[in-house]
Amino acid sequence: YVYPLTTDCNILERVNLMSAASPEDRFTMITHTTPGIIACLVSLGTVYRDQKKYSTAEEFYMKSLQFIHDLYGEGAAVSSAAHTLHNLAGNYYHMRQYNKAEDYYLQALSMYRQISQSGGSLDIAKTLYNTAINYQHMKQYNKAEDYYLQALSMYRKISQGAVSMDIANTLNNIAANYSDTEQYNKADDYYLQALSMYRQISQSGGSLD
């Protein structure tokens, strides 16, 4: 999740001032400026993550979480917290710190579910999918299968019968997960489903990127 970068060139100076302020002054500053700062910190974290500067990205995501906790209370189910947790999990995944990634993905998933009114959303589906990928890298294939199938079900519900890259990619990854566990008949089935959907997307002029 990438928020639009603020044009305020003093954003980091404001972050540092808030970090050094007394608890009383900090609370006043937070209630007036935190939403913009959170957006900037998450975006900066993502910029550094994309540059593979994962330690720096981690610092920005953690600062974002701290300000969210100060403003809303620790554990409050707000979208900015869920997005930051999801991004932080992805950052740990890229660092190959899969246990940490698992922890933050599950926190994000729990929060998205609390936020969702219908019990299903694209945010939840994407987090299920990314959690499954993380479990696959941890070689916890049964858990990966479970989360992939949950993601697939939710993507299908969201698409309402339409083809989508999210569904095709999930089918492909389910197949790969079955292949990793030598369940080749199941892998074959899901690979063929994925192939069929990729072809439909291509024929309709959609991008396969």
C-alpha positions as CSV (number, residue, x, y, z in Angstrom):
1,Y,0.0,0.0,0.0
2,V,1.5,3.3,-1.1
3,Y,0.0,6.6,0.1
4,P,0.6,9.7,-2.0
5,L,3.8,11.4,-0.9
6,T,3.3,14.7,0.9
7,T,4.8,17.9,-0.6
8,D,5.7,19.0,2.9
9,C,9.5,19.0,2.8
10,N,9.7,19.4,6.6
11,I,8.0,16.1,7.3
12,L,11.0,14.3,8.8
13,E,11.9,17.3,10.9
14,R,8.3,17.2,12.3
15,V,8.7,13.5,13.0
16,N,11.9,14.1,14.9
17,L,10.4,17.0,16.9
18,M,7.5,14.8,17.9
19,S,9.7,12.0,18.9
20,A,11.7,14.3,21.2
21,A,8.7,16.1,22.7
22,S,7.3,15.6,26.2
23,P,4.3,13.2,26.4
24,E,1.9,16.1,26.8
25,D,3.3,18.2,23.9
26,R,3.7,15.1,21.8
27,F,0.0,14.2,22.2
28,T,-1.0,17.7,21.1
29,M,1.3,17.5,18.1
30,I,0.1,14.0,17.2
31,T,-3.6,14.8,17.2
32,H,-3.0,17.7,14.8
33,T,-0.5,16.2,12.4
34,T,-0.3,12.4,12.6
35,P,-2.6,11.4,9.7
36,G,-0.3,13.2,7.2
37,I,2.8,11.9,8.9
38,I,1.6,8.3,8.8
39,A,0.9,8.6,5.1
40,C,4.3,10.0,4.4
41,L,6.1,7.5,6.6
42,V,4.4,4.5,5.0
43,S,5.2,5.9,1.5
44,L,8.8,6.5,2.4
45,G,9.1,3.0,3.8
46,T,7.8,1.6,0.5
47,V,10.2,3.7,-1.5
48,Y,13.1,2.3,0.5
49,R,11.7,-1.2,0.3
50,D,11.6,-0.9,-3.5
51,Q,15.2,0.1,-3.4
52,K,16.0,-3.0,-1.3
53,K,17.0,-0.8,1.6
54,Y,15.0,-3.0,4.0
55,S,16.4,-1.8,7.3
56,T,15.6,1.8,6.5
57,A,12.1,0.8,5.3
58,E,11.6,-1.1,8.6
59,E,12.4,2.1,10.6
60,F,9.8,4.1,8.7
61,Y,7.1,1.5,9.0
62,M,7.8,1.2,12.8
63,K,7.6,4.9,13.2
64,S,4.3,4.9,11.4
65,L,3.0,2.2,13.8
66,Q,4.2,4.1,16.8
67,F,2.3,7.3,15.8
68,I,-0.8,5.2,15.0
69,H,-0.7,3.6,18.4
70,D,-0.3,7.1,20.0
71,L,-3.2,8.5,18.1
72,Y,-5.7,5.6,18.2
73,G,-4.4,3.4,20.9
74,E,-2.4,0.1,20.6
75,G,-4.3,-2.5,18.7
76,A,-7.0,-0.2,17.4
77,A,-8.5,-1.5,14.2
78,V,-7.9,1.3,11.7
79,S,-7.0,1.0,8.1
80,S,-3.8,2.9,8.4
81,A,-2.6,0.4,11.0
82,A,-3.6,-2.6,8.9
83,H,-1.9,-1.2,5.8
84,T,1.3,-0.5,7.8
85,L,1.3,-4.0,9.3
86,H,0.8,-5.5,5.9
87,N,3.7,-3.4,4.4
88,L,5.9,-4.3,7.3
89,A,5.2,-8.0,6.8
90,G,6.1,-7.7,3.2
91,N,9.3,-6.0,4.1
92,Y,10.3,-8.8,6.4
93,Y,9.4,-11.3,3.7
94,H,11.8,-9.6,1.3
95,M,14.4,-9.8,4.1
96,R,13.7,-13.5,4.3
97,Q,12.7,-13.1,7.9
98,Y,9.7,-15.3,7.4
99,N,8.7,-15.8,11.0
100,K,8.4,-12.0,11.5
101,A,6.6,-11.7,8.2
102,E,4.1,-14.3,9.4
103,D,3.5,-12.4,12.6
104,Y,2.8,-9.1,10.9
105,Y,0.7,-10.7,8.1
106,L,-1.5,-12.4,10.7
107,Q,-1.9,-9.1,12.7
108,A,-2.8,-7.3,9.5
109,L,-5.3,-10.0,8.5
110,S,-7.0,-9.9,11.9
111,M,-7.3,-6.1,11.7
112,Y,-8.7,-6.1,8.2
113,R,-11.3,-8.7,9.3
114,Q,-12.3,-6.4,12.2
115,I,-12.6,-3.4,9.8
116,S,-14.6,-5.2,7.1
117,Q,-18.3,-5.0,7.4
118,S,-19.1,-7.9,5.1
119,G,-16.4,-10.3,6.2
120,G,-14.7,-10.1,2.8
121,S,-12.6,-7.5,1.0
122,L,-9.8,-7.1,-1.4
123,D,-7.5,-6.2,1.4
124,I,-8.3,-9.5,3.2
125,A,-7.8,-11.5,0.0
126,K,-4.4,-10.0,-0.7
127,T,-3.3,-10.6,2.8
128,L,-4.4,-14.2,2.7
129,Y,-2.5,-14.6,-0.6
130,N,0.7,-13.0,0.7
131,T,0.5,-15.0,4.0
132,A,0.2,-18.2,1.8
133,I,3.3,-17.2,-0.2
134,N,5.2,-16.7,3.1
135,Y,4.2,-20.1,4.4
136,Q,5.2,-21.7,1.1
137,H,8.7,-20.2,1.6
138,M,8.7,-21.5,5.1
139,K,7.9,-25.0,3.7
140,Q,4.7,-25.1,5.7
141,Y,2.8,-26.4,2.8
142,N,-0.5,-27.3,4.6
143,K,-0.8,-23.8,5.9
144,A,0.1,-22.3,2.5
145,E,-2.7,-24.5,0.9
146,D,-5.2,-23.3,3.5
147,Y,-4.5,-19.6,3.0
148,Y,-4.3,-19.9,-0.8
149,L,-7.7,-21.6,-0.9
150,Q,-9.2,-18.9,1.4
151,A,-7.7,-16.2,-0.9
152,L,-9.0,-18.0,-4.0
153,S,-12.5,-18.2,-2.5
154,M,-12.5,-14.5,-1.6
155,Y,-11.1,-13.4,-5.0
156,R,-13.8,-15.4,-6.8
157,K,-16.5,-13.8,-4.6
158,I,-15.1,-10.3,-5.3
159,S,-14.8,-10.9,-9.1
160,Q,-18.4,-12.3,-9.3
161,G,-17.6,-14.7,-12.1
162,A,-15.3,-12.5,-14.1
163,V,-11.7,-13.5,-14.9
164,S,-9.0,-11.8,-13.0
165,M,-5.2,-11.8,-12.6
166,D,-5.6,-12.3,-8.9
167,I,-7.5,-15.5,-9.4
168,A,-5.2,-16.8,-12.1
169,N,-2.1,-16.0,-10.0
170,T,-3.6,-17.8,-7.0
171,L,-4.5,-20.8,-9.0
172,N,-0.9,-20.9,-10.3
173,N,0.5,-20.7,-6.8
174,I,-1.8,-23.4,-5.5
175,A,-0.5,-25.6,-8.3
176,A,3.1,-24.8,-7.4
177,N,2.4,-25.6,-3.7
178,Y,1.0,-29.0,-4.7
179,S,4.0,-29.6,-6.9
180,D,6.3,-28.8,-3.9
181,T,4.5,-31.6,-2.0
182,E,4.5,-34.0,-4.9
183,Q,0.8,-33.9,-5.3
184,Y,1.1,-33.8,-9.0
185,N,-2.5,-34.6,-10.0
186,K,-3.7,-31.7,-8.0
187,A,-1.0,-29.5,-9.3
188,D,-1.9,-30.4,-12.9
189,D,-5.6,-29.5,-12.3
190,Y,-4.8,-26.1,-10.9
191,Y,-2.1,-25.3,-13.5
192,L,-4.6,-26.0,-16.2
193,Q,-7.2,-23.8,-14.5
194,A,-4.6,-21.0,-14.3
195,L,-3.6,-21.5,-17.9
196,S,-7.1,-21.3,-19.1
197,M,-7.7,-18.0,-17.2
198,Y,-4.4,-16.5,-18.4
199,R,-5.5,-17.2,-21.9
200,Q,-8.9,-15.6,-21.4
201,I,-7.2,-12.5,-19.9
202,S,-4.8,-12.4,-22.9
203,Q,-7.6,-12.8,-25.5
204,S,-9.6,-10.0,-23.9
205,G,-6.7,-7.7,-24.2
206,G,-5.7,-7.7,-20.6
207,S,-2.2,-7.4,-19.3
208,L,-0.4,-10.5,-17.9
209,D,2.2,-8.4,-16.0
